[in-house]
Amino acid sequence: MDTKEKYISPFSTRYSSNEMQYLFSESFKFKTWRKLWISLAKAEKKLGLDISDEQIAELEAHAEDINFDVAEAREKEVRHDVMSHVYAYGRQCPKAEPIIHLGATSCYVGDNTDIIIMKKASEILLAKAAQVIKNLKEFALKYKSMPCLAYTHLQPAQLTTVGKRATLWMYELIQDMNELQHRLDELLLRGAKGTTGTQASFMELFEGDEEKIKKLEKIIAEDMQFPGSVAVSGQTYSRKTDAYFLAVLSGFAQSAYKFSNDMRILQSFEEMEEPFEKNQIGSSAMPYKRNPMRSERISALARYVITDSLNPAFTAGTQWFERTLDDSANKRIAVAEAFLAVDAILNIYINISSGIVVYDKVVERRVMEKLPFMATENIMMQSVKKGGNRQELHEKLRTHSHAAAAKVKLEGGSNDLIERIAGDDAFPLTLEEIKKELDPALYTGRASSQVEEFIKEIADHVLEKFYVAEIKSELKV
C-alpha cells in the first residue's frame, strides 16, 4: 500500500522535531536493547559467568547494524518481539548467541529502554524550555516599564507592564522545568529483576550469591548512566513512573496553554501579535486576516497532552499483582505521544517567543481609554489634601464615572470623565492638575522592579542550570 493511503501521525509529518522522533523510533529502541544485552553480558562475565571476550566483541560489533528483516520475519512466527530480536541478534552473533539475554526477562530490555528514552526525551524538553525562558527574559527586560492594561475576569483592572506579564509566563514554565528535573533526579532503572521481580533466575546463575546479583545491577546502572535501579519491582517498573512524568508534561502543556490563550486575546485586542511571515495566508476567504495560528496550535496540542496524562494514571491503577499486559499497547502510544506533543508545543513556543510583535501605540491608546477611571482614587486623594470632603467626592466620582461610561458604551463617544471632574466645583483641582494624575507610570506599582528581581533571582539561575545552546525553531507549517 502506498504511504499516501496509510495513516501517518501528524507528530511525524507536521509537529515534532527529528531529535524527539528519533528517541521513539524503532532504530533507537532496538539499538538500546542491544546495548542493554551487551551491558548484561559484560556484567555477568565480570562477576564470573562463563562468557568470553570473543562473545562480547561479537555483540559489540553488531550493536548498531540491526537486521530488522530477520526480526520481523521471526516475530510473524513466534508473536514475541523480544525473542524475535534475540533470534535476529543471534543470527549475526553465532558465538554469542547462547548467552544473549541470559537470566533476563523481556522487561529487562523493554522497561529499561523506556526509562532511558524518558530520560533523554526529558533532557531535550528542558533544553527547549530553557530557550523559551531566554527569549521571554529578553522580551521582559525590553518591555519591563511599558504600562499596559491588566485584567481580572477578562475585565480591565489596574495597570501592569508588558514585561511583568511575560514574567508570569516564565514563572509557570520554570516550575514545570524544576518539577521535571525532580523527576529525573528520582529516576532509576528497572534493573535486572527477573520474571516477577524476585531475581530467581540470577540466583540460579550465580548459585545463590546475592552480593553478586546486587553488583550486577549496580554495574548495569552505571553503564547506562543511572544512579541505580529501583529497590523492588514486579515484572515491570512501577507504572506510576509513567504517570509521574506525564503529569509533569501536562504541566508544561498547561503553562503553554495559558501563554497561547493570552497571546490569542492580545492579538484580538491588536496589542500584540505572534510572528506573521511575509507570504503567510490568514484566511482562504478573508485576505486581511492575521490569525494567531501558532498560538492556536499550542492550545490544540496542549489539550491533547492534558487529556493524555490520564492514560498512565489508569494504567498504574490497573496493574494486577506483578503485572498485566494491558499496559503495553496503551503505554507505547500514550507516553510517546505526550513527549512528542510537548516537544511540538515547545518548538512553537520558541518560535513565537523569539518574535513577539508589540504595537506600543495601541497598548498606550487602550491604557489611556481606561486610565481616567483608574485615576479617580488619586484625584480624590489630591482633592482631599486641598480641603475636599472624601465622602462627598467619592459619590460625585461614582456618578461622573457611570455617566462617562454610559457615554462610551451607549453613545459610542469618548471618555470625558476628566472633563466632567474638572467642571465640577466640588473638586478643588484645575484641569492641568487633574491631568498630572494621568501618567500611566504612576499606576504600575513595582512591576518594573519585579521584572528585574525575578530575572536576577530566579530566571538567570534556571538558565545557568538548563540552557545549553541557541535553539531556533523553524516550523514545518
C-alpha positions as CSV (number, residue, x, y, z in Angstrom):
1,M,0.0,0.0,0.0
2,D,1.3,3.5,-0.9
3,T,2.2,5.6,2.1
4,K,-0.4,8.2,0.9
5,E,-3.0,5.6,1.6
6,K,-2.0,4.9,5.2
7,Y,-2.5,6.9,8.3
8,I,0.6,8.8,9.4
9,S,0.8,10.6,12.7
10,P,0.9,14.4,12.4
11,F,3.6,14.3,15.0
12,S,5.9,12.8,12.4
13,T,4.9,15.0,9.4
14,R,4.0,18.3,10.9
15,Y,4.8,18.9,14.6
16,S,7.6,17.1,16.4
17,S,11.3,17.6,15.9
18,N,13.6,15.0,14.3
19,E,15.6,14.5,17.5
20,M,12.5,13.7,19.6
21,Q,11.1,11.4,16.9
22,Y,14.4,9.5,16.8
23,L,14.2,8.7,20.5
24,F,10.8,7.0,19.9
25,S,11.9,5.3,16.7
26,E,12.4,1.6,16.2
27,S,16.1,2.2,15.5
28,F,16.8,3.8,18.8
29,K,14.7,1.3,20.7
30,F,16.4,-1.8,19.3
31,K,19.9,-0.3,19.4
32,T,19.3,0.4,23.1
33,W,18.1,-3.2,23.6
34,R,21.4,-4.4,22.2
35,K,23.3,-2.0,24.5
36,L,21.5,-3.5,27.4
37,W,22.2,-7.0,26.3
38,I,25.9,-6.1,26.0
39,S,25.9,-4.5,29.4
40,L,24.3,-7.5,30.9
41,A,26.8,-9.9,29.3
42,K,29.7,-7.8,30.4
43,A,28.5,-7.6,34.0
44,E,27.8,-11.3,34.1
45,K,31.3,-12.0,32.7
46,K,32.9,-9.7,35.3
47,L,31.1,-11.5,38.1
48,G,32.3,-14.9,37.0
49,L,30.0,-16.4,34.5
50,D,31.4,-18.3,31.5
51,I,31.3,-15.6,28.9
52,S,34.3,-14.9,26.7
53,D,35.9,-11.7,25.4
54,E,35.2,-13.0,21.9
55,Q,31.5,-13.3,22.6
56,I,31.4,-9.7,24.0
57,A,33.4,-8.4,21.0
58,E,30.9,-10.1,18.6
59,L,28.0,-8.5,20.3
60,E,29.6,-5.1,20.2
61,A,30.4,-5.5,16.5
62,H,26.7,-5.7,15.7
63,A,25.3,-3.3,18.3
64,E,24.2,-0.8,15.6
65,D,23.5,-2.8,12.4
66,I,20.1,-4.3,13.3
67,N,18.8,-6.9,10.9
68,F,15.2,-5.7,11.0
69,D,14.1,-8.1,8.2
70,V,15.1,-11.1,10.2
71,A,13.5,-9.9,13.4
72,E,10.2,-9.0,11.6
73,A,10.0,-12.4,9.9
74,R,10.7,-14.2,13.1
75,E,8.0,-12.2,15.0
76,K,5.4,-13.3,12.5
77,E,6.2,-16.9,13.5
78,V,6.6,-16.6,17.3
79,R,4.5,-13.5,18.1
80,H,7.0,-12.2,20.6
81,D,9.1,-9.0,19.8
82,V,11.9,-9.6,22.3
83,M,12.5,-13.2,21.4
84,S,12.4,-12.2,17.7
85,H,15.2,-9.7,18.3
86,V,17.2,-12.2,20.4
87,Y,16.9,-14.5,17.5
88,A,18.0,-11.8,15.0
89,Y,20.9,-10.8,17.1
90,G,22.0,-14.4,17.5
91,R,22.0,-14.8,13.7
92,Q,24.5,-12.0,13.5
93,C,26.5,-13.3,16.5
94,P,26.6,-17.1,16.4
95,K,29.3,-17.4,19.0
96,A,27.5,-15.1,21.5
97,E,24.0,-16.4,20.7
98,P,23.9,-18.8,23.7
99,I,24.4,-16.0,26.2
100,I,22.2,-13.3,24.8
101,H,19.5,-12.3,27.3
102,L,21.0,-14.7,29.9
103,G,18.8,-14.7,33.0
104,A,16.7,-11.8,31.8
105,T,13.0,-11.4,31.1
106,S,11.5,-9.2,28.3
107,C,11.2,-6.2,30.6
108,Y,14.9,-6.1,31.1
109,V,15.3,-4.6,27.7
110,G,11.7,-3.2,27.2
111,D,11.3,-1.4,30.5
112,N,14.9,-0.3,30.9
113,T,14.8,1.1,27.4
114,D,11.6,3.0,28.1
115,I,13.3,4.6,31.1
116,I,16.3,5.6,29.1
117,I,14.1,7.1,26.5
118,M,12.1,9.1,29.0
119,K,15.4,10.5,30.5
120,K,16.8,11.6,27.1
121,A,13.4,13.0,26.0
122,S,13.1,15.0,29.2
123,E,16.6,16.4,28.6
124,I,15.5,17.6,25.2
125,L,12.4,19.3,26.7
126,L,14.4,21.0,29.4
127,A,16.8,22.5,26.8
128,K,13.9,23.7,24.7
129,A,12.1,25.2,27.7
130,A,15.3,27.0,28.6
131,Q,15.3,28.6,25.2
132,V,11.8,29.8,25.7
133,I,12.9,31.3,29.1
134,K,15.8,33.0,27.4
135,N,13.5,34.5,24.7
136,L,11.0,35.7,27.3
137,K,13.7,37.1,29.5
138,E,14.9,39.4,26.7
139,F,11.3,40.4,26.0
140,A,10.5,41.1,29.6
141,L,13.6,43.3,30.1
142,K,12.8,45.2,26.9
143,Y,9.2,46.0,28.0
144,K,9.6,45.9,31.8
145,S,8.4,49.5,32.1
146,M,5.8,49.7,29.3
147,P,2.4,50.2,31.0
148,C,-0.5,48.1,29.8
149,L,-3.9,47.2,30.9
150,A,-4.1,44.3,33.4
151,Y,-7.2,42.1,33.5
152,T,-9.1,40.3,36.1
153,H,-12.2,38.3,34.9
154,L,-11.0,39.5,31.5
155,Q,-12.2,43.0,32.5
156,P,-9.7,45.9,32.7
157,A,-8.2,46.2,36.1
158,Q,-5.3,48.3,37.4
159,L,-2.2,48.6,35.2
160,T,0.7,46.2,34.9
161,T,3.6,46.3,32.3
162,V,4.1,44.2,29.2
163,G,7.3,42.9,30.7
164,K,5.8,42.0,34.0
165,R,3.1,39.9,32.3
166,A,5.9,38.0,30.5
167,T,7.4,37.0,33.9
168,L,4.1,35.3,34.7
169,W,4.5,33.1,31.6
170,M,8.1,32.4,32.6
171,Y,7.4,31.6,36.2
172,E,4.9,28.9,35.3
173,L,7.2,27.2,32.8
174,I,10.1,27.4,35.3
175,Q,8.0,25.5,37.8
176,D,7.4,22.8,35.2
177,M,11.2,22.6,34.5
178,N,12.0,22.2,38.1
179,E,9.4,19.5,38.5
180,L,10.7,17.6,35.5
181,Q,14.2,17.8,36.9
182,H,13.0,16.5,40.2
183,R,11.5,13.5,38.4
184,L,14.8,12.9,36.6
185,D,16.7,13.1,39.9
186,E,14.4,10.4,41.2
187,L,14.5,8.2,38.1
188,L,16.1,4.8,38.3
189,L,16.5,1.8,36.0
190,R,14.2,-1.2,36.4
191,G,17.4,-3.2,36.6
192,A,17.8,-7.0,36.2
193,K,14.9,-8.2,38.3
194,G,13.8,-11.4,36.6
195,T,10.4,-12.5,35.6
196,T,8.4,-11.5,38.7
197,G,11.0,-9.2,40.3
198,T,12.5,-11.8,42.7
199,Q,15.7,-12.3,40.7
200,A,15.3,-16.0,40.9
201,S,16.9,-16.7,37.6
202,F,20.0,-14.8,38.7
203,M,20.1,-16.7,42.0
204,E,20.3,-19.8,39.8
205,L,23.1,-18.3,37.6
206,F,25.2,-17.1,40.5
207,E,24.5,-20.1,42.7
208,G,22.7,-18.1,45.4
209,D,25.3,-15.3,45.7
210,E,23.1,-12.3,46.5
211,E,26.0,-9.9,46.6
212,K,26.9,-10.7,43.0
213,I,23.4,-10.1,42.0
214,K,23.4,-6.7,43.7
215,K,26.7,-5.9,42.0
216,L,25.2,-7.0,38.6
217,E,22.5,-4.3,38.9
218,K,25.0,-1.7,40.0
219,I,27.3,-2.3,37.1
220,I,24.4,-2.1,34.5
221,A,23.0,1.1,36.1
222,E,26.4,2.8,36.0
223,D,26.9,1.6,32.4
224,M,23.6,3.1,31.4
225,Q,24.4,6.3,33.4
226,F,21.9,5.9,36.1
227,P,22.5,6.2,39.9
228,G,20.9,2.8,40.5
229,S,18.0,0.5,39.9
230,V,14.6,0.5,41.7
231,A,14.6,-1.2,45.1
232,V,11.8,-3.6,44.2
233,S,9.6,-4.3,41.3
234,G,7.2,-6.9,39.9
235,Q,7.9,-7.9,36.3
236,T,7.9,-4.2,35.3
237,Y,9.0,-0.9,36.9
238,S,6.0,0.7,38.6
239,R,3.8,2.3,36.0
240,K,3.4,5.2,38.5
241,T,6.7,6.4,37.0
242,D,4.9,7.0,33.6
243,A,2.1,8.7,35.5
244,Y,4.5,11.0,37.3
245,F,6.2,12.0,34.0
246,L,3.0,12.6,32.1
247,A,1.7,14.7,35.0
248,V,4.7,16.9,34.6
249,L,4.2,17.0,30.8
250,S,0.6,18.0,31.4
251,G,2.1,20.9,33.5
252,F,4.2,22.0,30.5
253,A,1.0,21.9,28.4
254,Q,-0.9,23.9,30.9
255,S,1.7,26.6,31.1
256,A,2.0,26.9,27.3
257,Y,-1.8,26.8,27.0
258,K,-2.0,29.8,29.3
259,F,0.6,31.7,27.3
260,S,-1.1,30.8,24.0
261,N,-4.5,31.9,25.2
262,D,-3.1,35.3,26.4
263,M,-1.5,35.8,23.1
264,R,-4.7,35.0,21.2
265,I,-6.6,37.5,23.3
266,L,-3.9,40.2,23.0
267,Q,-3.8,39.7,19.2
268,S,-7.6,40.2,19.2
269,F,-7.0,43.4,21.1
270,E,-4.4,44.3,18.5
271,E,-1.9,45.0,21.3
272,M,0.5,42.1,20.4
273,E,1.0,39.6,17.6
274,E,2.8,36.3,17.1
275,P,5.2,36.4,14.2
276,F,3.5,36.7,10.8
277,E,5.5,35.8,7.8
278,K,5.6,37.8,4.6
279,N,3.7,35.3,2.4
280,Q,1.6,33.8,5.2
281,I,-2.2,33.5,4.5
282,G,-4.5,34.1,7.4
283,S,-7.8,33.0,5.7
284,S,-8.9,31.4,2.5
285,A,-11.9,33.8,2.3
286,M,-10.7,36.9,4.1
287,P,-7.4,38.2,2.8
288,Y,-7.0,40.8,5.5
289,K,-6.9,38.2,8.3
290,R,-3.9,37.7,10.6
291,N,-4.9,34.7,12.6
292,P,-2.8,33.6,15.7
293,M,-2.5,30.1,14.2
294,R,0.7,29.2,16.1
295,S,-0.8,30.1,19.4
296,E,-3.9,28.2,18.4
297,R,-1.8,25.1,17.6
298,I,-0.2,25.3,21.1
299,S,-3.7,25.4,22.6
300,A,-4.9,22.4,20.5
301,L,-1.8,20.2,21.3
302,A,-2.0,21.2,25.0
303,R,-5.5,19.9,25.3
304,Y,-4.3,16.6,23.9
305,V,-1.4,16.3,26.4
306,I,-3.6,17.3,29.4
307,T,-6.1,14.6,28.4
308,D,-3.4,12.0,27.6
309,S,-1.9,12.3,31.0
310,L,-4.9,10.3,32.3
311,N,-3.7,7.2,30.4
312,P,-0.8,6.2,32.6
313,A,-2.8,7.0,35.7
314,F,-5.4,4.4,34.8
315,T,-2.7,2.0,33.7
316,A,-0.8,2.4,37.0
317,G,-4.0,1.7,38.9
318,T,-5.0,-1.5,37.0
319,Q,-1.7,-3.4,37.1
320,W,-2.7,-6.7,38.8
321,F,-0.1,-8.1,41.2
322,E,3.3,-8.3,39.5
323,R,2.0,-7.1,36.1
324,T,-0.6,-7.4,33.4
325,L,-0.1,-6.8,29.7
326,D,-2.9,-4.3,29.2
327,D,-0.3,-1.6,29.9
328,S,1.7,-2.3,26.7
329,A,-0.5,-1.1,23.8
330,N,-1.7,1.9,25.8
331,K,1.7,2.8,27.1
332,R,3.6,2.8,23.8
333,I,1.1,5.3,22.4
334,A,0.4,7.5,25.5
335,V,3.9,8.0,26.7
336,A,5.5,8.5,23.3
337,E,2.9,11.0,22.0
338,A,2.9,13.0,25.3
339,F,6.6,13.7,24.8
340,L,6.2,14.3,21.0
341,A,3.3,16.7,21.7
342,V,5.2,18.7,24.3
343,D,8.2,18.8,22.0
344,A,6.0,20.3,19.4
345,I,4.5,22.7,21.8
346,L,7.9,24.0,22.9
347,N,9.0,24.2,19.3
348,I,6.1,26.6,18.6
349,Y,6.7,28.4,21.9
350,I,10.3,29.1,20.9
351,N,9.2,30.3,17.5
352,I,6.6,32.7,18.9
353,S,8.6,34.0,21.9
354,S,11.6,34.8,19.6
355,G,9.5,37.3,17.6
356,I,6.5,38.7,19.5
357,V,5.4,42.0,18.0
358,V,4.2,44.7,20.3
359,Y,2.1,47.6,19.0
360,D,3.0,50.2,21.6
361,K,0.7,52.9,20.3
362,V,-2.3,50.5,20.5
363,V,-1.2,49.5,24.0
364,E,-0.9,53.2,25.0
365,R,-4.3,54.1,23.5
366,R,-6.1,51.3,25.3
367,V,-4.4,52.3,28.6
368,M,-5.4,56.0,28.2
369,E,-9.0,55.0,27.4
370,K,-9.4,53.4,30.8
371,L,-6.9,55.4,32.8
372,P,-9.3,58.2,33.8
373,F,-11.4,55.6,35.8
374,M,-8.3,54.2,37.4
375,A,-7.0,57.6,38.3
376,T,-10.2,58.5,40.3
377,E,-8.7,57.4,43.7
378,N,-5.6,59.6,43.2
379,I,-7.8,62.5,42.1
380,M,-9.9,62.1,45.2
381,M,-6.8,62.0,47.5
382,Q,-5.4,65.1,45.9
383,S,-8.7,66.9,46.3
384,V,-9.0,65.9,50.0
385,K,-5.5,67.4,50.6
386,K,-6.9,70.7,49.3
387,G,-9.9,70.6,51.6
388,G,-12.4,68.5,49.8
389,N,-14.8,66.1,51.6
390,R,-13.8,62.5,50.9
391,Q,-17.3,61.0,51.2
392,E,-18.9,63.7,49.0
393,L,-16.1,63.4,46.4
394,H,-16.4,59.6,46.3
395,E,-20.1,59.9,45.5
396,K,-19.5,62.5,42.8
397,L,-16.8,60.3,41.3
398,R,-19.1,57.4,41.2
399,T,-21.8,59.5,39.5
400,H,-19.4,61.0,36.9
401,S,-17.8,57.6,36.2
402,H,-21.1,56.0,35.4
403,A,-22.1,58.9,33.2
404,A,-18.8,58.8,31.3
405,A,-19.1,55.0,30.9
406,A,-22.6,55.3,29.6
407,K,-21.5,57.9,27.0
408,V,-18.8,55.5,25.8
409,K,-21.0,52.4,25.8
410,L,-24.4,53.7,24.8
411,E,-23.4,56.6,22.5
412,G,-20.1,55.5,21.2
413,G,-18.5,58.7,22.5
414,S,-15.1,59.3,24.0
415,N,-14.3,59.0,27.7
416,D,-14.9,62.5,29.1
417,L,-14.6,61.7,32.8
418,I,-11.6,64.1,33.3
419,E,-13.5,67.0,31.8
420,R,-16.6,66.2,34.0
421,I,-14.5,66.2,37.1
422,A,-12.7,69.4,36.1
423,G,-16.0,71.1,35.5
424,D,-17.3,70.2,39.0
425,D,-16.7,72.9,41.6
426,A,-16.6,70.2,44.3
427,F,-13.1,69.3,43.1
428,P,-10.5,71.9,44.1
429,L,-8.2,70.9,41.2
430,T,-7.5,72.5,37.8
431,L,-7.7,70.5,34.6
432,E,-3.9,70.6,34.4
433,E,-3.6,69.3,38.0
434,I,-6.0,66.5,37.2
435,K,-4.2,65.5,34.0
436,K,-1.0,65.2,36.0
437,E,-2.6,62.1,37.6
438,L,-2.9,60.5,34.1
439,D,0.7,59.4,33.9
440,P,0.4,55.6,33.4
441,A,3.7,55.0,35.2
442,L,2.0,56.1,38.5
443,Y,-0.2,53.0,38.3
444,T,2.2,50.1,37.6
445,G,3.5,49.7,41.1
446,R,6.7,47.7,41.4
447,A,6.2,46.0,38.1
448,S,9.5,47.1,36.6
449,S,11.5,46.2,39.7
450,Q,9.7,42.9,39.9
451,V,10.9,42.0,36.4
452,E,14.5,42.8,37.2
453,E,14.4,40.9,40.5
454,F,12.6,37.9,39.1
455,I,15.2,37.6,36.3
456,K,18.2,38.0,38.6
457,E,16.9,35.8,41.4
458,I,15.1,33.1,39.5
459,A,15.3,33.1,35.7
460,D,19.1,33.5,35.5
461,H,19.6,30.6,37.8
462,V,17.4,28.4,35.7
463,L,19.2,29.4,32.5
464,E,22.5,28.7,34.2
465,K,21.3,25.2,35.0
466,F,19.4,24.3,31.9
467,Y,20.5,26.4,29.0
468,V,22.7,24.5,26.6
469,A,22.9,26.4,23.2
470,E,20.8,28.6,21.0
471,I,17.8,26.7,19.6
472,K,16.0,28.2,16.6
473,S,12.6,26.7,15.7
474,E,11.7,26.7,12.1
475,L,8.1,25.4,11.9
476,K,7.2,23.0,9.1
477,V,3.7,24.6,8.7
